[in-house]
């Protein structure tokens, strides 16, 4: 009995450690579903201001990648955070850093705003 309890405890700890500090890669259509479902998702655009002027997702907040570290307190910890850039590479590093910093629900939109647009989702100009 003691061995079963210990094995269950180790499994729970392993699962917790495996999920701690990791961000989940999602597609733009999965991001849209999270936005629609949760209504309080925080959309973080880590592109440059020039890139944003070309189009952005409504409700997103621009914090360019080079400013994220000093503006991290602006990003809420108690809401799902969806990070995006043009194609998902810059956003991946930011999403992983947020997850390592204690953000519990962080998503990287791996196809970026280009995928969002390709999937026919609305882009603001």
N, C-alpha and C positions, 0 to 999 in steps of 0.2 A: 504494500500500500504506500509506504514511504517513497519507494522508487517511482511509482506512478505520479505522485504529487510532485516530486522533484523534476521528473521529465516534463510534466505540464508547465511547471514554473519556468524551466529553461526554454521551452518552446515559446511561451509568452514573452519572455525577455528578448529572445532572438527576434521575434516578430516586431517588437517595439523598436529595437535597435536598427533593424533593417529599414523601417519606415522613417525613423528619425533623420532629419537632415537631408531629405530627398524631395525633389520636386517631381511632379508627374508630367510627362509629355502628353499633350492632347492636340487634337486637330482643331481647326477653326470651327467646324460644325459642333464638335464636343464643347468648345468654349461657349458658343452661342446657347447651347442647351443649359449649361451651368448658369449663364447670365439670366436666362429666362426663368429657370427654376428657383434660383436663390434670391434674385432681386437685390441683393446687397453685395454682389461680387465687386471687387475693386479691380478695374482694368488699368494696368500699368504699361504705358507706352515708353520704351527705353530708347527710341530713335532720336535723331537730332531734330531741332526745330525746323530745319529746312525739309526734312523728310515728312514731318507731320503736316506741313503746309500742303503737301501733295495729296493728303487724305488721311483720315483717322477714324477710329471706331467711336461712335457717340458714347459719351459718358466716361471715356478714358482720360487718364491724367498723364501728362507728359513729365517724366523725370528722366532726362537723357542718361545713358549708362554711366557717363563720367561724373554724374552728380548723385547717383543713388546712394553711395556710402554716406555722404554728408547730409542727405535729406531722408535717410531711412525712417526717421521718426514720423514722417508724413504718411508712411505706408501703414495702414491699420493691420494689427496682428490678429484681431478677432473676426476677420472676414475672409472669405476665399479671395485669393489674389491670383489674377490671370495676367501673366507678363507676356508682352508681344513686342516684336520688332518687325523688320521687313520680311525675313525668311526663317526666323527661329533660332539663329545661332547666338546673337547677343543676348536675347531674352533667356536662353537656356542658362548662361552663366549667372545672370541676375537671379533667376528663379532658384537655382541651386544655392546661391549665397544667402538668399532670404530664408530658405528652408534650414540651412545650417545655423542661421541666426535666431531660430526659434519660431518662425512662422509655420503654423501647423498645416495649413491648406494652401499650397502653392502649386500653380500650374504654369507650364511653359507651352505657349501656343506654337507648336513646332513648325507649322507652315506659314506663320506670320501673317501680316496684313495682306500679303500677296495671295495667300491661300484663302483668307477671308473673302477677298474680292472675287477670286476665281470661283468660289462657291456661291456667288450671287448674293452675299450678305451685304447690308448697307454700309457705305463708306461716306463720311462727311468730308466736305471740301473746306 
